[in-house]
Amino acid sequence: MSSDTRSAIQSGPALEIWLATRLDTAFDEAMLTPDEHARYRRLRSPRKRKEFELSRTLLHRLAPTTKTFSLSHSGGLAALALDRSGRAFGMDLEVHKARDVISLARFAFDPEETAALARHPTALQLFYDLWVLKEACAKALGLNLVDALRECVFRIEDGIVGGRLPTRTEWRAYVWRARPDISLGAVVLGSEQPFSVRQIEWPMESAASWLETATAAGGGATLL
């Protein structure tokens, strides 16, 4: 890691999101904690092992002593979010794949979200944008995913424009499209105000500017 990049991590903005596309060196099991090592050994799927290797390498290279982070992996990629402010937050990454999103939404989402998805011209992309927001909410609020899918509800017009979370704490959320088929979502608790986000792609360590597809904010249980 360059000294400029390391300095930016230490003194950077409120939220940093690193998107890892590949390993730059061979995976080193010695970096794993005992719990991580046990989990890694239980993985049988080559894809899941690859994602685990990538996500843990990213974490241990960039934030080896940090306890406040959010980690996600999907489709052979991984993402790491760091917030130095001490606020609760969550982040999720999803690589899109073709699926019957309306049927999935009927099972997992609020009925109004499902109805909006059924009317939307790009339902697959919107589904994944909603999914990353809900999973980011689960991490930020300490909910299990099933509860977050039902209880974190977002209002949809042309896109996601507001939301209701099961908390009295103020919050703000963003969704980005890092690629046409990659959604990233982040939720930060403690303020409705916009927060700055530094986006980096790794291992190139290059600054990114992902397409912002949604932002929402709220406090309490109000659907904006």
SULJO-V374251 format. One record per pair of residues at least 24 apart in sequence whose ideal C-beta (glycine too) atoms are under 6 Angstrom apart, sorted by the first residue. I is the first residue (numbers start at 1). J is the second residue. If there is no record, write none. Layout:
# SULJO-V374251
i->I j->J
i->I j->J
This chain:
# SULJO-V374251
i->5 j->205
i->12 j->198
i->13 j->196
i->13 j->198
i->14 j->85
i->14 j->195
i->14 j->196
i->15 j->83
i->15 j->195
i->15 j->197
i->16 j->82
i->16 j->198
i->17 j->81
i->17 j->199
i->18 j->80
i->18 j->200
i->18 j->202
i->19 j->79
i->19 j->178
i->19 j->201
i->20 j->54
i->20 j->58
i->20 j->78
i->20 j->202
i->21 j->77
i->23 j->54
i->23 j->57
i->24 j->203
i->27 j->53
i->31 j->60
i->50 j->76
i->54 j->78
i->70 j->139
i->87 j->188
i->87 j->189
i->87 j->190
i->88 j->140
i->88 j->189
i->89 j->140
i->89 j->188
i->90 j->136
i->90 j->139
i->90 j->140
i->90 j->187
i->91 j->136
i->91 j->186
i->92 j->132
i->92 j->135
i->92 j->136
i->92 j->185
i->93 j->184
i->94 j->128
i->94 j->131
i->94 j->132
i->94 j->183
i->95 j->182
i->96 j->128
i->96 j->181
i->101 j->127
i->108 j->149
i->110 j->153
i->116 j->156
i->128 j->183
i->129 j->175
i->129 j->183
i->129 j->213
i->129 j->214
i->132 j->183
i->132 j->185
i->133 j->173
i->133 j->175
i->133 j->185
i->136 j->185
i->136 j->186
i->136 j->187
i->137 j->187
i->140 j->187
i->140 j->189
i->141 j->167
i->155 j->223
i->159 j->214
i->160 j->214
i->160 j->216
i->162 j->216
i->162 j->224
i->163 j->216
i->163 j->218
i->164 j->221
i->164 j->223
i->168 j->220
i->170 j->219
i->172 j->217
i->173 j->216
i->174 j->215
i->175 j->213
i->175 j->214
i->176 j->210
i->176 j->212
i->177 j->211
i->177 j->213
i->178 j->210
i->192 j->217
i->192 j->219
